[in-house]
Amino acid sequence: MQADLRNLPRYRVPPELALRLRVEVSRAVHKKLLGWLRVWMDNVLQPVLLPASGGVLAALVCFCLIMGSLVVPASKTPDVPLGSPTPPAVRELAPIDITTGDAPVVVVVPVDAGGRATGYRVISGESSPQLLHELDRVIYFSNFQPATWYGQPTYGQFVLRLARITVRG
């Protein structure tokens, strides 16, 4: 029987018939929504799948590297508000034995970055030689906290108001 089948003439299928068969099979497959969707996904997404997945992976790696470098390490020092200056302050004031009279005396004291007074100006009130001598002793023997800018000590001015306080008992 094998020999008889080998001896049969071979017929070639015409190309038009082969094309019509392919079209009919394609129509049959596309009648089902799932089959149509599968063919569409194969045709549209397959050429884009490898470059798109590579791009997404590269973007993810870049994002992780950038976000990892922006992590601020925790610090045990208290947070200093940046950009807001802090004025100088008095840490220790020397003993005051000043007689200002009835009017208060207002003094502006420039304080350097080391917390030392560099001088003073009497803005209002009496400025007698005795008062200036007493102010010298009080201001130059006092300890100041310097002003800060961006958390760094800097030059600043301190206003000191001295007034008479009367306590009756």
Residue pairs with C-beta under 8 A, 6 or more apart in sequence:
29 35
29 36
29 39
30 36
30 39
80 148
80 150
80 151
82 150
82 151
83 150
85 147
85 148
85 149
85 154
85 156
86 147
86 148
87 147
87 156
87 157
87 158
88 111
88 115
88 144
88 145
88 146
88 147
88 156
88 157
88 158
89 144
89 145
89 158
90 142
90 143
90 144
90 145
90 158
90 160
91 115
91 142
91 143
91 144
91 145
92 142
92 143
93 138
93 142
94 137
94 138
94 139
94 141
94 142
95 138
96 138
96 162
97 134
98 105
98 131
98 134
98 135
98 138
98 162
99 130
99 131
99 134
99 164
100 125
100 126
100 131
100 162
100 163
100 164
101 125
101 126
101 164
102 164
103 124
103 125
103 126
104 124
104 125
104 161
104 162
104 163
104 164
105 122
105 124
105 125
105 126
105 127
105 131
105 135
105 161
105 162
105 163
106 122
106 123
106 124
106 125
106 159
106 160
106 161
106 162
107 120
107 121
107 122
107 123
107 135
107 139
107 159
107 160
107 161
107 162
108 120
108 121
108 123
108 157
108 158
108 159
108 160
109 117
109 119
109 120
109 139
109 144
109 157
109 158
109 159
109 160
110 117
110 118
110 119
110 120
110 155
110 156
110 157
110 158
111 117
111 118
111 144
111 146
111 147
111 155
111 156
111 157
111 158
112 118
112 146
112 155
113 146
113 153
113 154
113 155
114 146
114 153
115 143
115 144
115 145
115 146
115 153
116 144
117 139
117 140
117 142
117 144
117 158
120 135
120 139
120 160
122 131
122 132
122 135
125 162
139 160
144 158
146 153
146 154
146 155
146 156
147 153
147 154
147 155
147 156
148 154
